């Protein structure tokens, strides 16, 4: 399982991880599909997680979610973790997971690696925590 602190933006569905849902925004429409943004975290970092369709109602703060074959990439200029078309998010528990709110991997500016231009590396921190969701503490 990948720790959230090890996320790197890529256009492939290869992320297998587990996290707790901390907060969830309101639903919006993206084309024909309903979406909402959530703040999720594990013991190493936090990230914005994109929920689609019924997931917007199915998952609540405190839910522990297992993500298989997920993707961490840009969606409408926001860097988000999501299941995508090939991945699967599944609730596996509630309320019993250690977590941190910083760093937020969605709040990092990424750029090409000077040694491997097709690979991205962290350039700078935009914000230490989510600019969308207020800190819990």
N, CA, C and O atoms as a DFTB+ gen file, in Angstrom:
548 C
 N C O
     1  1       0.841      -1.187       0.000
     2  2       0.000       0.000       0.000
     3  2       0.881       1.242       0.000
     4  3       1.880       1.317       0.715
     5  1       0.495       2.196      -0.801
     6  2       1.226       3.448      -0.923
     7  2       0.791       4.414       0.172
     8  3      -0.404       4.572       0.418
     9  1       1.738       5.054       0.824
    10  2       1.438       6.118       1.781
    11  2       1.128       7.385       1.003
    12  3       1.716       7.616      -0.054
    13  1       0.217       8.210       1.504
    14  2      -0.172       9.425       0.786
    15  2       1.001      10.376       0.573
    16  3       1.024      11.097      -0.425
    17  1       1.973      10.396       1.477
    18  2       3.134      11.280       1.304
    19  2       3.970      10.900       0.083
    20  3       4.780      11.700      -0.386
    21  1       3.778       9.690      -0.433
    22  2       4.549       9.217      -1.584
    23  2       3.823       9.402      -2.917
    24  3       4.307       8.951      -3.955
    25  1       2.659      10.067      -2.890
    26  2       1.926      10.321      -4.135
    27  2       2.716      11.230      -5.064
    28  3       3.343      12.190      -4.616
    29  1       2.686      10.930      -6.347
    30  2       3.283      11.754      -7.388
    31  2       2.276      11.794      -8.529
    32  3       1.777      10.745      -8.935
    33  1       1.958      12.990      -9.066
    34  2       0.995      13.050     -10.173
    35  2       1.450      12.197     -11.354
    36  3       2.611      12.239     -11.761
    37  1       0.511      11.425     -11.894
    38  2       0.787      10.576     -13.060
    39  2      -0.543      10.238     -13.727
    40  3      -1.590      10.270     -13.081
    41  1      -0.503       9.923     -14.989
    42  2      -1.713       9.608     -15.749
    43  2      -1.968       8.106     -15.797
    44  3      -2.497       7.596     -16.784
    45  1      -1.597       7.403     -14.740
    46  2      -1.822       5.959     -14.698
    47  2      -2.582       5.572     -13.441
    48  3      -2.430       6.193     -12.389
    49  1      -3.395       4.546     -13.565
    50  2      -4.184       4.031     -12.443
    51  2      -3.375       2.962     -11.711
    52  3      -3.564       1.768     -11.944
    53  1      -2.481       3.389     -10.833
    54  2      -1.618       2.429     -10.153
    55  2      -1.595       2.629      -8.639
    56  3      -0.795       1.989      -7.957
    57  1      -2.438       3.487      -8.100
    58  2      -2.356       3.811      -6.677
    59  2      -3.256       2.901      -5.859
    60  3      -4.469       2.853      -6.058
    61  1      -2.638       2.188      -4.944
    62  2      -3.345       1.349      -3.986
    63  2      -3.015       1.885      -2.602
    64  3      -1.862       1.848      -2.173
    65  1      -4.041       2.389      -1.899
    66  2      -3.812       3.034      -0.615
    67  2      -5.057       2.961       0.256
    68  3      -6.121       2.535      -0.192
    69  1      -4.911       3.376       1.490
    70  2      -6.038       3.397       2.414
    71  2      -5.964       4.692       3.210
    72  3      -4.875       5.140       3.570
    73  1      -7.128       5.302       3.488
    74  2      -7.168       6.584       4.183
    75  2      -8.498       6.755       4.895
    76  3      -9.432       5.975       4.705
    77  1      -8.562       7.800       5.723
    78  2      -9.802       8.146       6.413
    79  2     -10.348       9.438       5.807
    80  3      -9.592      10.369       5.530
    81  1     -11.649       9.486       5.608
    82  2     -12.296      10.682       5.072
    83  2     -12.517      11.648       6.231
    84  3     -13.200      11.312       7.198
    85  1     -11.938      12.853       6.134
    86  2     -12.017      13.837       7.205
    87  2     -13.150      14.839       7.013
    88  3     -13.829      15.196       7.975
    89  1     -13.359      15.292       5.790
    90  2     -14.373      16.311       5.510
    91  2     -14.817      16.162       4.070
    92  3     -14.087      15.637       3.230
    93  1     -16.022      16.630       3.798
    94  2     -16.583      16.478       2.449
    95  2     -17.301      17.763       2.072
    96  3     -18.067      18.309       2.865
    97  1     -17.051      18.245       0.857
    98  2     -17.716      19.442       0.358
    99  2     -19.069      19.100      -0.238
   100  3     -19.459      17.934      -0.298
   101  1     -19.776      20.122      -0.674
   102  2     -21.094      19.902      -1.269
   103  2     -20.956      19.384      -2.703
   104  3     -19.920      19.552      -3.346
   105  1     -22.014      18.759      -3.179
   106  2     -22.023      18.173      -4.525
   107  2     -22.161      19.253      -5.587
   108  3     -22.827      20.268      -5.387
   109  1     -21.516      19.009      -6.720
   110  2     -21.650      19.870      -7.896
   111  2     -21.864      18.971      -9.111
   112  3     -21.721      17.752      -9.019
   113  1     -22.199      19.560     -10.224
   114  2     -22.362      18.813     -11.476
   115  2     -21.131      19.003     -12.344
   116  3     -20.657      20.122     -12.535
   117  1     -20.624      17.905     -12.862
   118  2     -19.524      17.938     -13.822
   119  2     -20.000      17.159     -15.032
   120  3     -19.875      15.935     -15.083
   121  1     -20.549      17.874     -16.010
   122  2     -21.198      17.222     -17.150
   123  2     -22.471      16.563     -16.670
   124  3     -23.304      17.211     -16.035
   125  1     -22.634      15.296     -16.963
   126  2     -23.801      14.536     -16.528
   127  2     -23.643      13.967     -15.123
   128  3     -24.614      13.504     -14.525
   129  1     -22.435      14.000     -14.602
   130  2     -22.127      13.322     -13.342
   131  2     -22.061      14.298     -12.169
   132  3     -21.587      15.425     -12.309
   133  1     -22.539      13.852     -11.020
   134  2     -22.441      14.612      -9.784
   135  2     -21.092      14.299      -9.145
   136  3     -20.675      13.141      -9.117
   137  1     -20.412      15.312      -8.635
   138  2     -19.119      15.125      -7.986
   139  2     -19.074      15.916      -6.673
   140  3     -19.859      16.840      -6.463
   141  1     -18.160      15.543      -5.813
   142  2     -17.855      16.365      -4.639
   143  2     -16.411      16.093      -4.230
   144  3     -15.866      15.012      -4.455
   145  1     -15.829      17.091      -3.633
   146  2     -14.440      16.996      -3.208
   147  2     -14.407      16.673      -1.718
   148  3     -15.214      17.192      -0.947
   149  1     -13.478      15.822      -1.321
   150  2     -13.327      15.444       0.079
   151  2     -11.869      15.626       0.496
   152  3     -10.964      15.629      -0.339
   153  1     -11.662      15.776       1.790
   154  2     -10.324      15.794       2.356
   155  2     -10.109      14.448       3.023
   156  3     -10.884      14.048       3.892
   157  1      -9.056      13.750       2.617
   158  2      -8.732      12.445       3.192
   159  2      -7.288      12.474       3.690
   160  3      -6.492      13.316       3.276
   161  1      -6.963      11.535       4.588
   162  2      -5.607      11.516       5.140
   163  2      -5.243      10.126       5.640
   164  3      -6.106       9.296       5.925
   165  1      -3.942       9.901       5.739
   166  2      -3.424       8.730       6.438
   167  2      -2.418       9.243       7.460
   168  3      -2.409      10.436       7.766
   169  1      -1.579       8.377       7.989
   170  2      -0.645       8.800       9.029
   171  2       0.538       9.590       8.490
   172  3       1.378      10.043       9.268
   173  1       0.622       9.770       7.147
   174  2       1.767      10.462       6.557
   175  2       1.434      11.786       5.878
   176  3       2.298      12.659       5.789
   177  1       0.193      11.959       5.395
   178  2      -0.164      13.174       4.649
   179  2      -1.680      13.204       4.408
   180  3      -2.399      12.256       4.721
   181  1      -2.128      14.308       3.853
   182  2      -3.533      14.476       3.451
   183  2      -3.560      14.758       1.948
   184  3      -2.527      15.044       1.343
   185  1      -4.761      14.673       1.350
   186  2      -4.914      14.942      -0.077
   187  2      -6.396      15.194      -0.357
   188  3      -7.259      14.734       0.390
   189  1      -6.685      15.917      -1.425
   190  2      -8.068      16.090      -1.857
   191  2      -8.470      14.860      -2.674
   192  3      -7.730      14.411      -3.549
   193  1      -9.652      14.327      -2.373
   194  2     -10.148      13.113      -3.016
   195  2     -11.447      13.430      -3.742
   196  3     -12.379      13.961      -3.137
   197  1     -11.521      13.117      -5.012
   198  2     -12.702      13.387      -5.840
   199  2     -13.686      12.222      -5.761
   200  3     -13.348      11.090      -6.109
   201  1     -14.901      12.507      -5.303
   202  2     -15.965      11.504      -5.259
   203  2     -16.880      11.722      -6.453
   204  3     -17.122      12.862      -6.850
   205  1     -17.393      10.632      -7.029
   206  2     -18.233      10.693      -8.220
   207  2     -19.567       9.989      -7.970
   208  3     -19.611       8.969      -7.284
   209  1     -20.644      10.527      -8.521
   210  2     -21.952       9.870      -8.492
   211  2     -22.403       9.510      -7.096
   212  3     -22.418      10.357      -6.203
   213  1     -22.775       8.244      -6.904
   214  2     -23.280       7.771      -5.613
   215  2     -22.253       7.855      -4.497
   216  3     -22.621       7.877      -3.322
   217  1     -20.962       7.903      -4.846
   218  2     -19.931       8.026      -3.818
   219  2     -20.149       9.290      -2.978
   220  3     -19.797       9.313      -1.798
   221  1     -20.721      10.330      -3.572
   222  2     -20.969      11.586      -2.854
   223  2     -21.888      11.365      -1.657
   224  3     -21.766      12.059      -0.647
   225  1     -22.811      10.402      -1.760
   226  2     -23.723      10.088      -0.658
   227  2     -23.236       8.909       0.171
   228  3     -23.518       8.831       1.367
   229  1     -22.510       7.996      -0.452
   230  2     -22.122       6.746       0.207
   231  2     -21.053       6.919       1.282
   232  3     -21.035       6.164       2.254
   233  1     -20.164       7.900       1.126
   234  2     -19.064       8.071       2.063
   235  2     -19.284       9.278       2.958
   236  3     -19.722      10.336       2.507
   237  1     -18.967       9.096       4.249
   238  2     -19.150      10.140       5.257
   239  2     -17.855      10.349       6.032
   240  3     -17.013       9.452       6.076
   241  1     -17.681      11.533       6.649
   242  2     -16.498      11.730       7.490
   243  2     -16.383      10.625       8.537
   244  3     -17.364      10.249       9.179
   245  1     -15.172      10.119       8.691
   246  2     -14.909       9.016       9.608
   247  2     -14.800       7.677       8.914
   248  3     -14.307       6.714       9.501
   249  1     -15.252       7.597       7.669
   250  2     -15.157       6.338       6.922
   251  2     -13.706       6.076       6.521
   252  3     -12.989       6.980       6.092
   253  1     -13.298       4.831       6.668
   254  2     -11.984       4.405       6.189
   255  2     -12.199       3.762       4.827
   256  3     -13.021       2.858       4.675
   257  1     -11.450       4.241       3.843
   258  2     -11.656       3.837       2.453
   259  2     -10.385       3.196       1.906
   260  3      -9.282       3.709       2.094
   261  1     -10.559       2.084       1.235
   262  2      -9.478       1.405       0.530
   263  2      -9.612       1.768      -0.946
   264  3     -10.659       1.535      -1.549
   265  1      -8.574       2.329      -1.520
   266  2      -8.568       2.705      -2.936
   267  2      -7.639       1.760      -3.680
   268  3      -6.469       1.615      -3.324
   269  1      -8.169       1.118      -4.719
   270  2      -7.317       0.264      -5.552
   271  2      -7.339       0.789      -6.982
   272  3      -8.382       1.183      -7.503
   273  1      -6.176       0.785      -7.597
   274  2      -5.988       1.272      -8.968
   275  2      -6.467       2.710      -9.142
   276  3      -7.084       3.055     -10.150
   277  1      -6.172       3.548      -8.137
   278  2      -6.544       4.961      -8.202
   279  2      -5.567       5.764      -9.030
   280  3      -4.544       5.257      -9.490
   281  1      -5.910       7.044      -9.211
   282  2      -5.091       7.944     -10.013
   283  2      -4.948       9.274      -9.274
   284  3      -5.911       9.763      -8.685
   285  1      -3.762       9.852      -9.304
   286  2      -3.481      11.155      -8.702
   287  2      -3.074      12.074      -9.838
   288  3      -1.940      12.012     -10.314
   289  1      -3.994      12.930     -10.277
   290  2      -3.713      13.790     -11.425
   291  2      -4.588      15.033     -11.361
   292  3      -5.383      15.208     -10.438
   293  1      -4.426      15.887     -12.357
   294  2      -5.185      17.134     -12.407
   295  2      -6.577      16.895     -12.972
   296  3      -6.750      16.174     -13.955
   297  1      -7.565      17.513     -12.335
   298  2      -8.937      17.509     -12.814
   299  2      -9.434      18.946     -12.706
   300  3      -9.646      19.454     -11.606
   301  1      -9.619      19.598     -13.852
   302  2     -10.021      21.014     -13.875
   303  2      -9.056      21.875     -13.072
   304  3      -9.489      22.680     -12.247
   305  1      -7.794      21.723     -13.296
   306  2      -6.680      22.454     -12.687
   307  2      -6.502      22.198     -11.188
   308  3      -5.699      22.876     -10.547
   309  1      -7.229      21.240     -10.618
   310  2      -7.032      20.845      -9.226
   311  2      -6.379      19.465      -9.187
   312  3      -6.796      18.548      -9.894
   313  1      -5.369      19.335      -8.368
   314  2      -4.680      18.066      -8.223
   315  2      -5.436      17.216      -7.205
   316  3      -5.484      17.554      -6.022
   317  1      -6.023      16.114      -7.666
   318  2      -6.859      15.278      -6.799
   319  2      -6.529      13.800      -6.972
   320  3      -6.064      13.353      -8.021
   321  1      -6.787      13.070      -5.908
   322  2      -6.743      11.620      -5.932
   323  2      -8.159      11.150      -6.241
   324  3      -9.119      11.713      -5.714
   325  1      -8.310      10.130      -7.083
   326  2      -9.646       9.618      -7.404
   327  2      -9.530       8.189      -7.905
   328  3      -8.453       7.722      -8.275
   329  1     -10.671       7.508      -7.907
   330  2     -10.685       6.137      -8.412
   331  2     -10.545       6.133      -9.929
   332  3      -9.894       5.246     -10.480
   333  1     -11.137       7.095     -10.607
   334  2     -11.115       7.103     -12.059
   335  2     -11.975       5.979     -12.617
   336  3     -12.700       5.318     -11.873
   337  1     -11.899       5.764     -13.902
   338  2     -12.727       4.735     -14.550
   339  2     -12.245       3.317     -14.263
   340  3     -13.039       2.376     -14.286
   341  1     -10.947       3.157     -13.993
   342  2     -10.388       1.816     -13.804
   343  2     -10.226       1.426     -12.341
   344  3      -9.991       0.258     -12.031
   345  1     -10.352       2.405     -11.433
   346  2     -10.111       2.132     -10.027
   347  2     -11.372       1.836      -9.249
   348  3     -12.479       1.860      -9.786
   349  1     -11.180       1.552      -7.958
   350  2     -12.305       1.220      -7.092
   351  2     -12.048       1.753      -5.694
   352  3     -10.975       1.545      -5.129
   353  1     -13.048       2.448      -5.134
   354  2     -12.994       2.901      -3.750
   355  2     -14.016       2.086      -2.968
   356  3     -15.145       1.891      -3.417
   357  1     -13.602       1.608      -1.782
   358  2     -14.472       0.746      -0.993
   359  2     -14.314       1.058       0.489
   360  3     -13.194       1.114       0.996
   361  1     -15.430       1.260       1.187
   362  2     -15.400       1.494       2.629
   363  2     -15.008       0.193       3.325
   364  3     -15.575      -0.867       3.062
   365  1     -14.006       0.304       4.235
   366  2     -13.535      -0.893       4.936
   367  2     -13.600      -0.747       6.449
   368  3     -13.246      -1.682       7.166
   369  1     -14.044       0.398       6.951
   370  2     -14.126       0.596       8.397
   371  2     -14.545       2.007       8.737
   372  3     -14.882       2.804       7.862
   373  1     -14.516       2.309      10.051
   374  2     -14.895       3.637      10.528
   375  2     -14.031       4.054      11.710
   376  3     -13.748       3.246      12.594
   377  1     -13.617       5.305      11.725
   378  2     -13.081       6.034      12.880
   379  2     -11.804       5.523      13.529
   380  3     -11.378       6.108      14.525
   381  1     -11.174       4.484      13.038
   382  2     -10.012       3.940      13.742
   383  2      -8.753       3.971      12.885
   384  3      -8.162       2.935      12.581
   385  1      -8.359       5.175      12.505
   386  2      -7.145       5.311      11.693
   387  2      -6.409       6.570      12.125
   388  3      -7.000       7.646      12.223
   389  1      -5.127       6.427      12.380
   390  2      -4.302       7.593      12.673
   391  2      -4.157       8.424      11.405
   392  3      -4.111       7.883      10.300
   393  1      -4.086       9.755      11.572
   394  2      -3.922      10.611      10.406
   395  2      -3.248      11.922      10.780
   396  3      -3.207      12.314      11.946
   397  1      -2.722      12.588       9.760
   398  2      -2.189      13.949       9.875
   399  2      -2.836      14.786       8.782
   400  3      -3.266      14.255       7.758
   401  1      -2.905      16.084       8.997
   402  2      -3.502      16.965       7.991
   403  2      -2.469      17.680       7.127
   404  3      -2.821      18.297       6.122
   405  1      -1.202      17.601       7.509
   406  2      -0.147      18.217       6.718
   407  2       0.984      17.213       6.534
   408  3       1.240      16.424       7.444
   409  1       1.647      17.210       5.434
   410  2       1.396      18.071       4.282
   411  2       0.163      17.621       3.506
   412  3      -0.255      16.467       3.605
   413  1      -0.416      18.536       2.737
   414  2      -1.508      18.187       1.840
   415  2      -0.907      18.057       0.441
   416  3      -0.431      19.038      -0.131
   417  1      -0.932      16.864      -0.094
   418  2      -0.275      16.582      -1.375
   419  2      -0.927      17.315      -2.551
   420  3      -0.301      17.484      -3.597
   421  1      -2.184      17.752      -2.385
   422  2      -2.856      18.532      -3.427
   423  2      -2.411      19.989      -3.417
   424  3      -2.712      20.733      -4.350
   425  1      -1.701      20.402      -2.380
   426  2      -1.260      21.789      -2.228
   427  2       0.237      21.945      -2.493
   428  3       0.886      22.835      -1.945
   429  1       0.764      21.081      -3.327
   430  2       2.177      21.127      -3.705
   431  2       2.267      21.423      -5.197
   432  3       1.508      20.879      -5.999
   433  1       3.204      22.291      -5.554
   434  2       3.454      22.589      -6.967
   435  2       4.468      21.573      -7.480
   436  3       5.534      21.380      -6.895
   437  1       4.109      20.929      -8.587
   438  2       4.945      19.887      -9.176
   439  2       5.533      20.373     -10.493
   440  3       4.903      21.155     -11.205
   441  1       6.727      19.918     -10.819
   442  2       7.367      20.267     -12.080
   443  2       8.197      19.103     -12.584
   444  3       8.384      18.119     -11.868
   445  1       8.702      19.199     -13.816
   446  2       9.482      18.105     -14.388
   447  2      10.815      17.903     -13.666
   448  3      11.474      18.863     -13.267
   449  1      11.187      16.660     -13.512
   450  2      12.477      16.292     -12.943
   451  2      13.556      16.667     -13.965
   452  3      13.468      16.238     -15.115
   453  1      14.573      17.453     -13.581
   454  2      15.610      17.843     -14.547
   455  2      16.341      16.648     -15.163
   456  3      16.843      16.735     -16.284
   457  1      16.400      15.537     -14.431
   458  2      17.098      14.353     -14.929
   459  2      16.196      13.405     -15.712
   460  3      16.678      12.628     -16.537
   461  1      14.887      13.464     -15.457
   462  2      13.914      12.611     -16.134
   463  2      12.683      13.458     -16.445
   464  3      11.741      13.470     -15.653
   465  1      12.665      14.165     -17.571
   466  2      11.593      15.125     -17.870
   467  2      10.162      14.565     -17.855
   468  3       9.213      15.332     -17.690
   469  1       9.990      13.260     -18.021
   470  2       8.641      12.688     -17.985
   471  2       8.164      12.416     -16.563
   472  3       7.000      12.075     -16.352
   473  1       9.065      12.566     -15.583
   474  2       8.735      12.349     -14.177
   475  2       8.575      13.704     -13.492
   476  3       9.308      14.648     -13.788
   477  1       7.600      13.795     -12.564
   478  2       7.385      15.046     -11.833
   479  2       8.014      14.970     -10.442
   480  3       8.070      13.905      -9.827
   481  1       8.485      16.115      -9.963
   482  2       9.040      16.234      -8.621
   483  2       8.416      17.450      -7.935
   484  3       7.907      18.356      -8.594
   485  1       8.464      17.454      -6.610
   486  2       7.932      18.570      -5.843
   487  2       8.816      19.790      -6.046
   488  3      10.032      19.726      -5.863
   489  1       8.180      20.931      -6.437
   490  2       8.924      22.173      -6.599
   491  2       8.786      23.069      -5.377
   492  3       9.773      23.619      -4.889
   493  1       7.559      23.215      -4.883
   494  2       7.331      24.069      -3.723
   495  2       5.986      23.732      -3.098
   496  3       5.142      23.073      -3.706
   497  1       5.810      24.202      -1.869
   498  2       4.555      24.005      -1.163
   499  2       3.694      25.238      -1.385
   500  3       4.100      26.352      -1.054
   501  1       2.502      25.038      -1.946
   502  2       1.570      26.141      -2.156
   503  2       0.971      26.549      -0.812
   504  3       0.915      27.734      -0.482
   505  1       0.530      25.568      -0.049
   506  2      -0.029      25.788       1.281
   507  2       0.256      24.542       2.112
   508  3       0.140      23.432       1.592
   509  1       0.630      24.688       3.402
   510  2       0.945      23.509       4.205
   511  2      -0.269      22.619       4.466
   512  3      -0.112      21.418       4.684
   513  1      -1.475      23.186       4.447
   514  2      -2.687      22.401       4.621
   515  2      -3.702      22.815       3.570
   516  3      -3.445      23.726       2.783
   517  1      -4.837      22.164       3.550
   518  2      -5.840      22.416       2.530
   519  2      -6.332      23.856       2.539
   520  3      -6.649      24.397       3.599
   521  1      -6.399      24.480       1.366
   522  2      -6.968      25.822       1.247
   523  2      -8.479      25.739       1.052
   524  3      -9.153      26.768       1.059
   525  1      -9.026      24.533       0.878
   526  2     -10.456      24.330       0.658
   527  2     -11.159      23.949       1.963
   528  3     -12.259      24.427       2.238
   529  1     -10.531      23.098       2.758
   530  2     -11.130      22.603       4.000
   531  2     -10.385      23.197       5.188
   532  3      -9.154      23.222       5.193
   533  1     -11.111      23.676       6.194
   534  2     -10.506      24.225       7.408
   535  2      -9.863      23.110       8.213
   536  3     -10.372      21.989       8.236
   537  1      -8.732      23.406       8.884
   538  2      -8.107      22.389       9.735
   539  2      -9.070      21.903      10.815
   540  3      -9.892      22.676      11.307
   541  1      -8.972      20.626      11.187
   542  2      -9.869      20.039      12.182
   543  2      -9.540      20.506      13.586
   544  3     -10.436      20.624      14.420
   545  1      -8.272      20.774      13.864
   546  2      -7.901      21.111      15.239
   547  2      -7.993      22.581      15.531
   548  3      -7.710      23.007      16.650
